[in-house]
Amino acid sequence: MRRFIALAVLFLFSIPFGISISGCSKGTRIAFCNGDTGPVIGQAVSIALTPKIYGVSLNFGQIGQVSSPTAIDCKGSTVTISSYTYGVFDANGKATLDIADVVPSGANAGKLCAGTWNRNTGGGIPDYTTCNPTNKTGEVYVVASGGGANSNPLPIFIHPKATSVVLGAPTPSSACAADPDLTGQSSNCCPLSQQATVKADPYDGLTCISQGQSRQLVARVTDADGNFITCKVGHLNFAAQSTAIATIDENGIATAQQPGSTVISANLTQAGSSAGFFSTCAPTSISLTVPSTSGNVTSATVNQNTPQPLSAVAKDQNGTTLTGLALTFVSTTPITIPVASSGTVTPTFPGAAAITALCQPPSCNPSPNNEIGLFGNGKPIASNPVNITTPGTNSSLIWVGSTQSRYILPVDFTNLTLGTPVRLPFAPNSMVLSNDGASIYMGTPTELMVFSATTNSLSKEDNSVAGQVLAVSPDGSSLIISDPRKQIIYLYSTASTGGGANSTYGGVATHAEFTQDNQTVYITLGTPDPSDPTNPQKFTPTNQLLVHSTFTGWTQITLPNAASDLAITVPSVGAYLAGNPTTARSYCASTTISGTGTNQTVTNNYYPLADSASVPTDRVAATNDGLHILGATVANGGTLTDIAFKAGGLPINACPQTVDPNYFGNQRNSINSQALGVTASTITGVIPASNSSVAFVTYLGSGGSLPAYTPSTGAITQIPLQGVTAPVAGTISADNLTLFLGTSGDNKVHLINTKTLTDDPSKAIAPNLPLYINGSDNPSTFVTPDLIVQFPRKATS
C-alpha cells in the first residue's frame, strides 16, 4: 500500500467555532458527545473523501471530479454541510498548484485539473474552465473543509497518458536492477511492493488457478512512448467481467471460483482501462456413477417412477475436486428415462438410456472467444456414460403419414384402435415428434404444419417458413428446417409466443441432429436436382458440414469428401459422417497458441477431423451404449458396417490442445463389414434400439426382407416380410419390443418383434392413406407409409 503522510497543513482549513449560551433558564440545551463535554452532537467532526486509499488518477491535462464528501458527527450520524472548500497540498503539507489544481469553491467546487486551472484570463473566459497541463508527474493531495472539519487527504496521481495496461506481468527484476533505490520514479521500475499490499502470489497469466485459490493481480502500465509508468498512475482497480469465475477484493486479490476464463478490467480512476484475463482451472475429468457401497457402478436397473440419484465428481489438472459446477445431465432417451438438472434419473416408461454429465460452455467452463482453448477453458468436458435400464412393457401411440398423401393416421395400441384419418392442408415431406409427445412438426414446400398429438388436430400453420423439418431439439425448443427452393436453413423457435425463425444460414440441408444437451446441431448439406428441387431423395451430398452452437454460433467446415448423413456420438463428443470414407468430427477444437507469456495469441480450428474409416456408408447411426457406429450403403451390392470401439467407448474428459486425426480412431476395436443381403437402391435409415441390442436397416428397392443386425454377435438376420417389396421407414417402441415398419408393396405398417426378429403379417396395420396427385385426393389408390413417429403410453388406459 502506498505510503501516506499526515498533513498538518490541513488545520489551516479548520474553522474554529465557539458556543455562546444566553439565557440559561430558557435557552435550548446543547447536547455534547461525552455528556457535559466534548464535541457537540450534530456538528461535523470528520469528512470522508473516497476512494480514501486509492485516490484519483489523471492523465496530463485531464479534468476530473472529487467525489461528494460525507460528513459525520461524534456519534457517527451523517451531517449536512451546505458547502465545502477544497485545496491541493504536496506531501509536506504545502499548498501547491504546480502538478494539479482544484476548484476551491462555488458551483464547480471539487473539480480537478491535471495541471492548472485558468484564473483571471480575461476576454470573458470564466475562471476554472480551461485545464492547462504542466506535464509534471507527481502525487498530491486534495482536502475538503466545511462545517469546522477537514477531510482525509485524497491522493491525486498525475501522469502521462496511460495507453496500455497489461495484466499478469509484474515489472521484471532486471528492470528494477536499473533503479537500485526502488523509488519507482524511473521509467523502468515499479516493484510489486509499491503497487499493492502483497497478500498472495502474483498472478502471471501463465497458468490457470484451481478453485478456491487466490492470486495477487498485478499489471504494467505504459504511456504512448512505451515507457513504464506503473508507479505513477496510482492504484489499479481490478474488476472481473464474470464474478462467477473470479472474485476480486479491494486489494486486487483474485480468488478462483467456477472453471472458466474471464476478462479482467484494470481501471485507472477517471483515466482509462485495459483488459487481460483470469483463468480458473477447467475440469480434466468427470466421473459419473450410481452411488453404491460396492464401488464405482456405471450401470443400474431402475424401476418406473423410482428416483435414482447419480454422483458426479469433477477434478482439475491439479487434482482439486471441483464443487458447484453447472453440469448438464443428458439422456439419450429423454422420453422414457429423463434425467433432472440435479442428476436424478426417474424413469417414466420401460426402456434404456445412457446418462452423461457435461461441463459445456457457456454455462460451464466458459471463455472469451479469443481465449478458447487456453488452459482448457472454453472447451467442453464429458463424463463417462451411465447405462440405465427400466424393465417392463408399455403400449404405444403412433402416427402414420406419407410424403404422397395429405392424411395422417393416429393409432392407439392400448386398445388397438385405428383413429380417424386427419386431412392436412398439404402433403408433408417430413415429420418429427417432440420428445414430450405433444407436437408433430411436418414440413411442406409451402409452410410448416404443427399437429397436436394430444388432440389429433392441426394446431398451427406457419407460411413464413417452408421446406423439410429435419430435426427437433431434445427439449423441443428448436427445429432445423431446410428450404431447398430458397436455399435457406432455418433455426426455428417453437415457442408459442415469439417463435419463428431466429437464425438462418444459406444452403440446403439433407440431415440434421441435435446433441443431447440441445446446445449444438450438426447439419449435412446437399445440392438439389434442378428437375426436382424439393425431392430429398435426389439431393446430391456435398463436402460441407454446418454446425450451430449456442456458444460459437454458425461454423461451416469443408470436408475431404461428401457427407450424406451424420450421427451424434454417445456421449456427444462429436459426430460421425456417412461417406466414403466414413469420417468423424470432434467437438474438441484444435487450439494453436503462438507467442509467450501474456502476449500469447490463441486460434482454434473448430470440429476437427477425429477419425477416418476406410469404409463407405450412406446412412449412419450411433448405439446408446457408445460402443458402435453402424452404417449402411448401397455400394458393393449393399453393405452394413459396424465401427466398434474398445471398452469405455470414445474419448471423454478433457479435450486435448490439438485433436489428432485418429483421436476417435485410436479407440476403434474393429470394423466389421458384411453384405446386407437385399437389393437396395437407396438406404433410408439405420435404426438401433435404445438398449443397443439390435438395429434395423430400411431401404428403397426390392428383396422383401428386413436386415436386422445384432451388435453383440456381429450377425445379420433377414426377417421375411410377406407381400412386401421393401421396408422404407420405421421407429422402435420405447420399451424396445416392437419395430413399427412402413413397407412398400402392401403399403402397410408391420409390427416386428425385436426379441424374436419375426414379423406376424396378421398384425400389420393398413393405414389406407389416399394418394394426393394433381391437386386432389385419389381414394382408390393407397400410398406407402414412409413417415412414422411413436410415443409411449401405459400398457393399460
ABEGO torsion letter per residue (X at the ends): XBBBBBBAAAAAABBBBBBBBBGAAABBBBBBAAEABEBBBGBBABBBBOBAAAEBBBBBGBBBBBBBBBBBBAAGBBBBBABBBBBBBBAAGBBBAAABBBBABEAABGBBBBEBBBBGAEGGBBBGABBBBAGBBEBBBBBBBBGGBBBBBBBBBBBBBBABBBBGBBBBAAAAAABAAGAGABAABBBAAAABBBABBBBAGABBBBBGBBBBBBBBBBBAAGBBAAAAAEBBBBBBABAAABBBBAAGBBBBBBBEBBBBBBBBBGAEBBBBBBBBBBBABBBBBBBBAAEBBABBBBBBGBBBBBBBBBBBAAGBBBBGBBBBBBBABAAABBBBAAGBBBBABBEBBBBBBBBBOAABGBBBAAABGBGGBGBBBBBBBBBBBBBEBBBBBBBBBBAABABBBBBBAAAGBBBBBBBBABBBABBBBBAAGABBBBBBAABBBBBBAAAGBBABBBAABBEBBABBBAAGABBBBBBAAAGBBBBBBABABGBEBABBBBEBBABBBBBAAGABBBBBBBBBBAABAABAAABBBBABBBBBBAAAEBBBBBBABBBABBBBBOBBAEBBBBEOBBBBBBABBBBBBBEBEAABBBBBBBGBBABBBBBBBABBBBBAAGABBBBBBABGGEBBBBBBBBBGEBBBEBBBABBBAAAAAAABABBBBBBAGBBBABBABBBBBAAGABBBBBBBEBGGBBBBBBAAAGBBBBBBBBGBABBABBBBBAAGABBBBBBBGAGBBBBBBAAAGBBBAAABBBAGBBBBBGGBBBAABBBBBABBBBBBBBABX
